[in-house]
Amino acid sequence: MKLREVKEILDAEVIIGEDKLDLEVKTAFGADLMSDVLAFAKAGSLLLTGLTNDQVIRTADILDIAAIIMVRGKRPASEAIVLAKGLKIPILTTKYILFETAGRLYAKGIVGCLEKVDNASGRN
């Protein structure tokens, strides 16, 4: 699915990355705990989060995240906008809560980075 379709499904506003709307995405990961994102998210995924600081951008950069979707109408901090522009990481914002955002994307074919974790290791 293209990022422009994600924008439509979520009735989202593009904060940064209007030129990246033809980017193809297949997976997503939702979390506010960046250590979980680092442990479980995959490169090329959407990151769904309620966090708005520059740490989200840095985490997305490390993992080569396709785009960040900020939920609950959240908007990125000014430092995060500057950093995301420099790193060319798209940021969109939607008024849907995290659960609804994930559900809408899942219903349209976006799957999670993993289905469940192994109890022993916390990994899949």
N, C-alpha and C positions, 0 to 999 in steps of 0.2 A: 504494500500500500504506500502511496506517496504521502509525504508530509502535508501536502495541501488537503488531502482527504482527511487526515487526522484533524487538521484545523477545522474543517467543516463539521465533522462528527462531534467535536467538542465545543463548537461555536466559540473557538479560541481567537485571541488576538495575537498577532505576531509582534513581539517586542524587538527581536533581532532575528535576521535570517530570512527575510522576504525572498532573497535570491536562492534559498535552499529548499523551496517548497516542492521541488521535483525529486528530492531525496527519497529513496526507497527504504521503508522500515518494515520489519516483520515481527520484532519482539519488543517487550517493554518490561520495566522493573519499577515498582513503586516503593519508596521508603523515604523517611526523613532522617534515618540514621546512616550517615555516610560510610561507616564501617561495614554495614550490611550491603550497601551498594558496591563497595570495593570487593567484598567477598563473593557476591552472587550475580551481579549484573554482567552482561556480555557487551562486547564492542558492537557498535551499530544499532544498539537498542535505544528506545525512548526512555528517559528517566522522568518518572512522575513523582513530584515532591511538593511539599508545602514550604520548604526552605527557600530563602531568597538571597543568601549571602554568597560571597566569593568562593567559599569552600565547596559549594555545589558545582560551581564552574570548574574549579580545579579538579574535583573528583571526576567530572564528566570528561575533562581533557585527558586525564590519566587513562581512562577506560575507552577512549574514543567513542563516546556516546553520540548518537546521531543528533539528538535534540533533547532539550529539557522542557517539560511541560509543568508549569507551576499551577497548582490547584487552588481552589477556594478563592479565586480572584486575586491571589498574591501577585505582587510585582517585584522584580529584582531590585536589590539595592544598587545605588549608583556605581559603586566599585565593581559589582558583579556585571553590570552592563558594559562597562569599559573593558573588563577582562574577557567577557564573552565575545565582544566585537573583535578584539585582537586575536582571539583563538578561533574565530569564525564558528562558534557554537550557537545554533539557533535556540531561541527561548520563546516559548508561547505561554500564554496564560489563559486559563479557563475558570469559569465560576463554579464548575462542578467540584464536589468533594472528591477526594482520592478514590474512594470505593466506586463511585459512579463513573469517574473518568476511566478507571481500569475496566469496569464492566462494559461501558460503551465501546471501548477499543476491542475488547475480547469478543464481543458480539459481532464485530465486523471483521474478525480474522487475525487480529494481533494476539500473539501468545506470549506467555511469560518467559523469562529467561530460564526458569526451572520450574518444575511442577511441585516438588516437595524436597525437603532435605532429609538426609540420612541422620538418624538419631545419634549415632556414635560420633560422627565428625562434624555435623552441622552442614555438610556439603551434599550435593546431589550425586 
